[in-house]
Amino acid sequence: MDIQNIPISVLDLAPVVEGATARDALRNTLDLARHAERLGFHRFWLAEHHNMPGIASSATSVLIGYVAGGTSKIRVGSGGIMLPNHSPLVIAEQFGTLESLYPGRIDLGIGRAPGSDPLTAAALRRGPGSDGQDFPERLEELRTYFDPSRAEYSPRVRAYPGEGLHIPIWLLGSSDFSARLAAKLGLPFAFASHFAPDFVIPALELYRSSFQPSAELAEPRTMIGVNVFAADTEQEASRLATSQIQQFLNLIRGRTGKLQPPVDDIESLWTPHEKAIVSKQLAFTVVGDKASVKDKLQYILDLTKADEIIVSSSIYDHEARLRSYEILAEAVGMI
């Protein structure tokens, strides 16, 4: 399949850059969403993370409403909501409200990871049993709030708004667990290859080979995450990418912080061992000018045979981030 013939979407974490505030990050997120809409990107998803000063998308449902209200046609959703952190009823009500406000534009991407460290997960979940092991049951409860006919008996608790609304649910994952579950339930599957690339091919193959058609989906549908840093020159693109490299480097060192400015000499900041770890995590990262971005994305598409690509770009300078998505849109034939 040609890279110009599949949907390309945006995954945003509302990055808070060094020297700026969460307010600045949220305004930039809306500006990016409007930019993505003008360029023709298919979806704009926001990811749930907690206890990270460099990420402002923790209240994901609230931010989805802000972005959907500030745009007019692009699909807006979660990439994803970490269901073990929440009551399924609350998520059904929140997304039922969003779908009621912005009909036909809301996606619900669901994951079972905490999106945080263990202490933060405990603070979010409170109960000792909320460790993600009951994810299939929580997912079924959530789906039943949207469609009570799934239950054997009429449920006594209902989601208003939410009940009767069709909100596409995607399962997100970085291992075989969600791949198996998505295939069993006949739901679309998105793999987090932008930070966990090792298992992407086996997971996609497992999902496709095990897929059982459902009322929601007749055939398998896959999405993969890719980091993209595009600029007018290869050198500038490589420089922009050093902000994300620093972010991952800090994570493996056990630190969190705001997104740092790019550097000219990334080699001076890490050891060979750290470089190997970060490079492995960022294997699905595309860096370059328009021509090389197109070629590299086509290679990834040929490798994975994905139906859709969702792009994350942790770029320090907001104008450079807008330009990166513009170059990407040009490379894949949107404009």
C-alpha positions in Angstrom: 0.0 0.0 0.0 1.2 3.5 -0.8 1.8 5.9 2.1 -0.4 8.5 0.3 -3.4 6.2 0.5 -3.8 5.7 4.2 -5.1 8.0 6.9 -2.4 9.9 8.9 -3.4 11.1 12.4 -1.8 13.1 15.2 -1.0 12.0 18.8 -0.4 14.9 21.2 0.7 14.9 24.8 0.4 18.7 25.2 4.1 19.0 25.9 5.2 21.6 28.5 8.5 22.9 27.3 11.2 24.4 29.5 10.5 28.0 30.3 6.7 27.7 29.6 3.6 26.7 31.5 0.8 24.2 31.2 -1.4 27.0 30.0 1.0 27.6 27.1 1.1 23.9 26.3 -2.7 23.6 26.2 -3.0 26.7 23.9 -0.4 25.2 21.6 -2.3 21.9 21.6 -5.4 23.6 20.3 -3.4 25.6 17.8 -1.8 22.3 16.5 -5.2 20.6 16.3 -6.5 23.5 14.1 -3.4 23.3 12.0 -3.8 19.5 11.6 -7.4 20.0 10.6 -6.5 22.5 7.9 -3.8 20.1 6.6 -6.2 17.1 6.4 -5.0 14.9 9.2 -7.6 12.2 10.1 -7.7 12.2 13.9 -6.2 14.2 16.8 -5.7 12.0 19.9 -4.6 13.0 23.3 -2.8 10.7 25.8 -3.3 10.2 29.5 -0.2 10.6 31.6 0.2 11.6 35.3 2.8 13.0 37.6 4.9 14.3 34.7 5.6 18.0 34.7 6.4 18.0 30.9 2.9 16.6 29.9 -0.3 18.6 30.3 -2.8 16.1 29.0 -3.6 14.3 32.4 -7.2 15.4 32.4 -7.7 13.8 29.0 -11.5 14.0 28.7 -11.5 17.7 29.6 -8.8 18.4 27.0 -10.6 16.4 24.3 -13.6 18.7 24.9 -11.4 21.8 24.6 -9.9 20.6 21.3 -13.2 19.4 19.8 -14.8 22.7 20.7 -12.0 24.6 19.0 -12.1 22.6 15.8 -14.9 21.7 13.4 -14.4 18.4 11.6 -11.3 16.5 12.6 -12.0 13.5 14.8 -10.8 14.0 18.4 -10.2 11.3 21.0 -8.0 9.5 23.5 -4.8 7.7 22.7 -5.6 6.6 25.3 -7.7 6.6 28.4 -6.1 4.3 30.9 -9.2 2.4 32.0 -7.8 0.9 35.3 -7.4 4.5 36.6 -11.2 5.2 36.2 -14.7 4.0 36.9 -16.1 2.7 33.6 -19.3 4.5 34.4 -17.5 7.9 34.6 -15.7 7.3 31.3 -19.0 6.3 29.7 -20.6 9.5 31.0 -17.7 11.7 30.0 -17.5 10.3 26.5 -21.2 10.2 26.2 -21.1 13.9 27.0 -18.4 14.6 24.4 -20.2 12.6 21.7 -23.5 14.5 22.5 -21.6 17.8 22.1 -19.6 16.9 19.1 -21.6 14.1 17.3 -19.7 11.8 15.0 -16.3 13.2 15.9 -15.3 11.4 19.2 -13.0 8.3 19.5 -12.4 6.4 22.7 -8.9 4.7 22.7 -8.5 2.5 25.8 -5.4 1.2 27.4 -4.7 -0.9 30.5 -1.4 0.6 31.6 -1.3 3.2 34.4 0.3 6.0 32.4 2.3 6.8 35.4 4.6 5.4 38.1 3.4 2.9 40.7 2.9 5.5 43.5 0.9 7.7 41.2 -1.2 4.7 40.0 -2.0 3.9 43.6 -3.0 7.5 44.2 -5.3 7.4 41.2 -6.8 4.0 41.8 -6.9 3.9 45.6 -8.3 0.3 45.7 -5.8 -2.5 45.9 -7.6 -4.5 43.2 -7.2 -1.8 40.5 -4.0 -3.2 39.0 -5.2 -3.7 35.4 -5.8 -7.5 35.8 -9.5 -7.0 35.5 -9.2 -4.9 32.4 -11.4 -7.2 30.2 -14.2 -7.0 32.8 -13.9 -3.2 33.1 -14.0 -2.9 29.3 -17.1 -5.1 29.1 -18.7 -2.9 31.8 -17.9 0.2 29.8 -19.3 -1.2 26.6 -22.5 -2.2 28.4 -23.1 1.3 29.5 -23.1 2.4 25.9 -25.2 -0.7 24.9 -27.2 -2.2 27.7 -28.4 -5.0 25.5 -25.0 -6.6 26.0 -26.0 -7.5 29.6 -27.9 -10.7 30.4 -30.3 -8.7 32.6 -31.3 -5.0 32.4 -28.6 -3.1 34.3 -29.8 -1.0 37.3 -27.1 1.7 36.7 -27.2 3.5 33.3 -24.9 6.1 31.7 -26.7 9.3 30.8 -25.5 10.7 28.5 -23.8 7.7 26.9 -26.4 5.0 26.5 -27.3 4.4 22.9 -24.5 6.4 21.5 -22.0 4.9 19.0 -18.5 5.9 20.0 -15.7 3.9 18.3 -13.6 2.1 20.8 -10.0 1.2 20.0 -7.8 -1.0 22.2 -4.3 0.3 22.6 -1.3 -1.7 23.6 2.4 -2.4 23.6 2.3 -6.2 24.1 0.2 -9.2 23.0 -2.4 -8.8 25.7 -4.5 -6.1 24.0 -3.8 -7.6 20.6 -5.4 -10.8 21.7 -8.3 -9.0 23.4 -9.0 -6.7 20.5 -9.0 -9.7 18.1 -11.3 -11.7 20.3 -13.8 -8.7 20.6 -13.5 -7.6 17.0 -12.3 -4.2 17.9 -9.6 -2.0 16.1 -6.1 -2.2 17.6 -3.5 0.5 17.9 0.1 -0.5 18.8 2.4 1.9 20.7 5.4 1.4 18.4 6.5 5.0 18.8 8.0 4.0 22.2 7.8 0.2 22.4 8.7 -1.1 18.9 10.1 -4.5 19.8 6.8 -6.5 19.7 4.9 -4.6 17.0 5.2 -7.1 14.2 4.3 -10.2 16.3 1.4 -8.3 17.9 0.0 -7.2 14.6 0.3 -10.6 13.2 -1.4 -12.1 16.3 -4.2 -9.6 16.1 -4.9 -10.3 12.4 -4.6 -14.0 12.6 -6.9 -14.2 15.6 -9.5 -11.6 14.6 -13.1 -12.4 15.0 -15.6 -10.2 13.1 -18.0 -8.3 15.2 -20.9 -5.8 14.8 -18.3 -3.1 15.2 -15.8 -4.3 12.7 -15.9 -6.9 9.8 -12.1 -7.0 9.2 -9.0 -6.3 11.3 -8.0 -2.6 11.5 -4.6 -1.6 12.8 -2.9 1.7 13.7 0.7 2.2 14.6 2.5 5.0 16.4 5.5 6.7 14.8 7.6 9.7 15.9 8.2 12.1 13.1 10.6 15.1 13.1 10.5 16.8 9.7 12.3 20.0 8.7 13.5 21.7 5.6 16.9 20.1 6.0 18.1 16.7 7.4 20.4 18.6 9.8 17.7 20.7 11.3 15.4 17.6 11.6 18.1 15.8 13.5 18.5 18.7 15.8 14.8 19.0 16.5 14.7 15.3 17.5 17.2 15.8 20.3 14.5 17.2 22.5 12.7 13.9 22.5 16.0 12.0 22.9 16.7 14.0 26.1 13.2 13.2 27.3 13.7 9.5 26.9 17.2 9.7 28.4 15.8 11.4 31.5 13.2 8.7 31.8 15.7 5.9 31.9 17.7 7.9 34.4 14.6 8.1 36.6 13.9 11.7 36.1 10.9 13.7 34.8 10.9 17.3 33.7 9.8 19.6 31.0 10.7 19.2 27.3 14.2 20.5 26.8 15.5 22.7 24.0 17.3 20.9 21.2 21.1 20.5 21.3 23.8 20.5 18.7 25.8 17.7 20.2 23.6 14.9 21.6 26.6 12.6 21.8 27.9 14.5 24.7 24.8 13.9 26.8 24.7 10.1 26.9 26.8 7.0 27.4 27.1 4.3 24.7 24.8 2.1 26.9 22.2 4.8 27.3 22.4 5.5 23.6 21.7 1.9 22.8 18.6 1.8 25.1 17.1 5.0 23.8 17.8 4.2 20.2 16.1 0.9 20.6 13.0 2.5 22.2 12.8 5.1 19.4 13.3 2.6 16.5 10.0 3.8 15.0 11.2 7.4 14.7 11.4 9.2 11.3 13.8 12.1 11.0 14.5 14.1 7.9 13.4 16.4 5.1 10.3 15.9 3.0 11.8 13.3 0.7 13.4 11.1 3.4 10.3 11.3 5.6 8.2 9.9 2.8 10.6 7.1 2.1 11.0 6.2 5.8 7.3 6.2 6.4 6.7 4.0 3.3 9.3 1.6 4.7 7.5 1.4 8.0 4.2 0.9 6.2 5.6 -1.9 4.1 7.0 -3.5 7.2 3.8 -3.4 9.3 1.0 -3.2 6.7 -0.8 -0.9 9.1 -4.2 0.6 8.1 -3.4 4.0 9.7 -0.4 5.8 11.2 -0.6 8.1 14.1 2.3 10.6 14.5 3.8 12.0 17.7 6.3 14.9 17.5 7.8 16.2 20.7 9.3 19.3 19.3 10.5 22.2 21.6 9.6 25.1 19.4 5.9 25.3 18.6 6.5 26.9 15.2 8.9 24.2 14.3 6.3 21.6 15.3 3.7 23.2 13.1 6.2 23.2 10.2 7.1 19.5 10.9 3.4 18.5 10.4 3.2 20.7 7.3 6.2 19.0 5.8 4.7 15.6 6.7 1.4 16.5 5.1 3.3 17.5 1.9 5.3 14.3 2.0 2.3 12.0 2.1 0.3 14.0 -0.4 -2.3 15.7 1.8 -1.4 19.1 0.3 
